Amino acid sequence: MLPAQGAVYYLFGATGDLAKRKLFPALFSLYKEGKLSDNFAVIGLARRSRTKEQFREDVYESITEFCRYKVDDVELWNRFAEHFEYMPLDINNVEAFRDLNRLTSELDARFNIPGNRLFYLALAPSLFGPVSFNLRDGGLLESTGWRRVIIEKPFGYDLPSAQELNNQLSQVFKEEEIYRIDHYLGKEMVQNIQVIRFANAFFEPLWNNNYIANVQITLSETVGVEERGGYYDKSGALRDMTQNHMLQMLTMIAMEPPSSLIGEHIRDEKVKVLRSLRPYATSEEVKKNVIRGQYAAGKQQNEELPAYRAEDSVNPESATETYLAAKVAVDNFRWAGVPFYIRTGKRLPVKTTEVVIEFKSMPQNVLFAQRHDLAPNLLVIRVNPMEGIYIKINAKTPGADNSVQPVAMEFCQSCQIGLNTPEAYERLIHDAARGDSTYFTRWDEVAQAWEFVDRIAAAWKENTDDLKLYPAGSWGPEAADELLARDGFHWWPVNGQEEDKVIWVTSSAK
């Protein structure tokens, strides 16, 4: 793959945790793999006073601790580090942005950069508008090259606040210049969903309500809110995970084949899915189809875990949900009648992100179904931390007389010896620098997702008595199991915790 065009990368929030854990390692990996042109510069921007040398030391420590590549080549590191500058910045002072523009001109000349600008706003959403206005008024958008801005979630708190943020950004940037990042869209197996679906003749013909019984999407975390109690208590699982990560994965599973691999065509199909989500018309429908829970005190691996309400910066009487499970309907020709079950939560037994496609069972009283309780066929897409897929089918038990048992055939991408796949932020930063917006969310995607979850939030505001507690370290409230049981289904085990006696046939990527 050709390197991205030369550009100046502006990292707002350069002393923050995201820059330390993700952005600096991503840039180093891209540079080491030759995906960054030598004609680039990075300017770290934050309130904190740092010298250029101190900032480069911060970058070095970040890469040493978090990057998938080691800094084992001193000459390579020195070449990389010389592209990094730091400037303390008062984001409310337009004159400071004029100083930043002067520094940019110096870097353009030093590294022969053709006027391209990539602004990464790792900031609170309330600052997106003021920073954008000062970028414009400070002269930073007057260069002859392209300009793009990457913004992190949360993009608003609800649809009205998201619209206000978008209106501010739209006064400065065009829609095609705004890259709303959802790092789950940069994960290898999420991007692989399209290939699995559209490049395999024995999947796509079955990818509809004639053959699929239900779809289950699980995004579980073992951690609690940790140091994010103040933020999380105002957000919860609905806004923090469901509005973005969960619905984005749902669109990847449910979308129609795009007319081409052009980013806009792919995003067009995702928007169609969001528009096809059946809205919950009443508070009673929400109560019936959406389960919200909050972790109470519990135990995991012999460790005593506190209740959510006992965490730092959390209201002791908080009704914020740390768990959500929902039955979602996609009302279009392909998916009518197929329930999509989604669940996400904190303080669950394992950390995993998986999609389970459960196919319809064979007709009863026909052939082997007459004598055996045949298990349904499954296609499982493992996104994180394991990466890969497995297919569960029924096969003859060796040596037995027509006895049947499940067999799981597994492809484990992350099991490959020496595998060192790119992190999500590497892919997405590289895509933004190349102008590829495929795996970024467009405004109409954001608006449709907010419109869907706002109905749930409004119903919860009316019904304050439906919050269900679950012990930390468990799989959530019992009501989440009942959600599937009433349709004759159950949550399938995740992260390889297969409940049946299964013969495994494994393979790793070669």
Secondary structure in CASP SS format (residue, H / E / C, confidence):
PFRMAT SS
TARGET T0000
AUTHOR 0000-0000-0000
METHOD secondary structure of the structure
MODEL  1
M C 1.00
L C 1.00
P C 1.00
A E 1.00
Q C 1.00
G C 1.00
A C 1.00
V E 1.00
Y E 1.00
Y E 1.00
L E 1.00
F E 1.00
G C 1.00
A C 1.00
T C 1.00
G C 1.00
D H 1.00
L H 1.00
A H 1.00
K H 1.00
R H 1.00
K H 1.00
L H 1.00
F H 1.00
P H 1.00
A H 1.00
L H 1.00
F H 1.00
S H 1.00
L H 1.00
Y H 1.00
K H 1.00
E C 1.00
G C 1.00
K C 1.00
L E 1.00
S C 1.00
D C 1.00
N C 1.00
F C 1.00
A E 1.00
V E 1.00
I E 1.00
G E 1.00
L E 1.00
A E 1.00
R C 1.00
R C 1.00
S C 1.00
R C 1.00
T C 1.00
K H 1.00
E H 1.00
Q H 1.00
F H 1.00
R H 1.00
E H 1.00
D H 1.00
V H 1.00
Y H 1.00
E H 1.00
S H 1.00
I H 1.00
T H 1.00
E H 1.00
F H 1.00
C C 1.00
R C 1.00
Y C 1.00
K C 1.00
V C 1.00
D C 1.00
D C 1.00
V H 1.00
E H 1.00
L H 1.00
W H 1.00
N H 1.00
R H 1.00
F H 1.00
A H 1.00
E C 1.00
H C 1.00
F E 1.00
E E 1.00
Y E 1.00
M E 1.00
P E 1.00
L C 1.00
D C 1.00
I C 1.00
N C 1.00
N C 1.00
V H 1.00
E H 1.00
A H 1.00
F H 1.00
R H 1.00
D H 1.00
L H 1.00
N H 1.00
R H 1.00
L H 1.00
T H 1.00
S H 1.00
E H 1.00
L H 1.00
D H 1.00
A H 1.00
R H 1.00
F H 1.00
N C 1.00
I C 1.00
P C 1.00
G C 1.00
N C 1.00
R E 1.00
L E 1.00
F E 1.00
Y E 1.00
L E 1.00
A C 1.00
L C 1.00
A C 1.00
P H 1.00
S H 1.00
L H 1.00
F H 1.00
G H 1.00
P H 1.00
V H 1.00
S H 1.00
F H 1.00
N H 1.00
L H 1.00
R H 1.00
D H 1.00
G C 1.00
G C 1.00
L C 1.00
L C 1.00
E C 1.00
S C 1.00
T C 1.00
G C 1.00
W C 1.00
R E 1.00
R E 1.00
V E 1.00
I E 1.00
I E 1.00
E C 1.00
K C 1.00
P C 1.00
F C 1.00
G C 1.00
Y C 1.00
D C 1.00
L H 1.00
P H 1.00
S H 1.00
A H 1.00
Q H 1.00
E H 1.00
L H 1.00
N H 1.00
N H 1.00
Q H 1.00
L H 1.00
S H 1.00
Q C 1.00
V C 1.00
F C 1.00
K C 1.00
E H 1.00
E H 1.00
E H 1.00
I E 1.00
Y E 1.00
R E 1.00
I C 1.00
D C 1.00
H H 1.00
Y H 1.00
L H 1.00
G H 1.00
K C 1.00
E H 1.00
M H 1.00
V H 1.00
Q H 1.00
N H 1.00
I H 1.00
Q H 1.00
V H 1.00
I H 1.00
R H 1.00
F H 1.00
A C 1.00
N C 1.00
A C 1.00
F C 1.00
F C 1.00
E H 1.00
P H 1.00
L H 1.00
W C 1.00
N C 1.00
N C 1.00
N C 1.00
Y C 1.00
I E 1.00
A E 1.00
N E 1.00
V E 1.00
Q E 1.00
I E 1.00
T E 1.00
L E 1.00
S E 1.00
E C 1.00
T C 1.00
V C 1.00
G C 1.00
V C 1.00
E H 1.00
E H 1.00
R H 1.00
G H 1.00
G H 1.00
Y H 1.00
Y H 1.00
D C 1.00
K C 1.00
S C 1.00
G H 1.00
A H 1.00
L H 1.00
R H 1.00
D H 1.00
M H 1.00
T H 1.00
Q H 1.00
N H 1.00
H H 1.00
M H 1.00
L H 1.00
Q H 1.00
M H 1.00
L H 1.00
T H 1.00
M H 1.00
I H 1.00
A H 1.00
M C 1.00
E C 1.00
P C 1.00
P C 1.00
S C 1.00
S C 1.00
L C 1.00
I C 1.00
G H 1.00
E H 1.00
H H 1.00
I H 1.00
R H 1.00
D H 1.00
E H 1.00
K H 1.00
V H 1.00
K H 1.00
V H 1.00
L H 1.00
R H 1.00
S H 1.00
L E 1.00
R C 1.00
P C 1.00
Y C 1.00
A C 1.00
T C 1.00
S H 1.00
E H 1.00
E H 1.00
V H 1.00
K H 1.00
K H 1.00
N H 1.00
V E 1.00
I E 1.00
R E 1.00
G E 1.00
Q E 1.00
Y E 1.00
A E 1.00
A C 1.00
G E 1.00
K E 1.00
Q E 1.00
Q C 1.00
N C 1.00
E E 1.00
E E 1.00
L E 1.00
P C 1.00
A C 1.00
Y H 1.00
R H 1.00
A H 1.00
E C 1.00
D C 1.00
S C 1.00
V C 1.00
N C 1.00
P C 1.00
E C 1.00
S C 1.00
A C 1.00
T C 1.00
E C 1.00
T C 1.00
Y E 1.00
L E 1.00
A E 1.00
A E 1.00
K E 1.00
V E 1.00
A E 1.00
V E 1.00
D C 1.00
N C 1.00
F C 1.00
R C 1.00
W C 1.00
A C 1.00
G C 1.00
V C 1.00
P E 1.00
F E 1.00
Y E 1.00
I E 1.00
R E 1.00
T E 1.00
G E 1.00
K C 1.00
R C 1.00
L C 1.00
P C 1.00
V C 1.00
K C 1.00
T E 1.00
T E 1.00
E E 1.00
V E 1.00
V E 1.00
I E 1.00
E E 1.00
F E 1.00
K C 1.00
S C 1.00
M C 1.00
P C 1.00
Q C 1.00
N C 1.00
V C 1.00
L H 1.00
F H 1.00
A H 1.00
Q H 1.00
R C 1.00
H C 1.00
D C 1.00
L C 1.00
A C 1.00
P C 1.00
N C 1.00
L E 1.00
L E 1.00
V E 1.00
I E 1.00
R E 1.00
V E 1.00
N E 1.00
P C 1.00
M C 1.00
E C 1.00
G E 1.00
I E 1.00
Y E 1.00
I E 1.00
K E 1.00
I E 1.00
N E 1.00
A E 1.00
K E 1.00
T C 1.00
P C 1.00
G C 1.00
A C 1.00
D C 1.00
N C 1.00
S C 1.00
V E 1.00
Q E 1.00
P E 1.00
V E 1.00
A E 1.00
M E 1.00
E E 1.00
F E 1.00
C E 1.00
Q H 1.00
S H 1.00
C H 1.00
Q C 1.00
I C 1.00
G C 1.00
L C 1.00
N C 1.00
T C 1.00
P C 1.00
E C 1.00
A H 1.00
Y H 1.00
E H 1.00
R H 1.00
L H 1.00
I H 1.00
H H 1.00
D H 1.00
A H 1.00
A H 1.00
R H 1.00
G C 1.00
D C 1.00
S C 1.00
T C 1.00
Y C 1.00
F C 1.00
T E 1.00
R C 1.00
W H 1.00
D H 1.00
E H 1.00
V H 1.00
A H 1.00
Q H 1.00
A H 1.00
W H 1.00
E H 1.00
F H 1.00
V H 1.00
D H 1.00
R H 1.00
I H 1.00
A H 1.00
A H 1.00
A H 1.00
W H 1.00
K H 1.00
E H 1.00
N C 1.00
T C 1.00
D C 1.00
D C 1.00
L E 1.00
K E 1.00
L E 1.00
Y E 1.00
P E 1.00
A C 1.00
G C 1.00
S C 1.00
W C 1.00
G C 1.00
P C 1.00
E H 1.00
A H 1.00
A H 1.00
D H 1.00
E H 1.00
L H 1.00
L H 1.00
A H 1.00
R C 1.00
D C 1.00
G C 1.00
F C 1.00
H C 1.00
W C 1.00
W C 1.00
P C 1.00
V C 1.00
N C 1.00
G C 1.00
Q C 1.00
E C 1.00
E C 1.00
D C 1.00
K C 1.00
V C 1.00
I E 1.00
W E 1.00
V E 1.00
T E 1.00
S E 1.00
S E 1.00
A C 1.00
K C 1.00
END
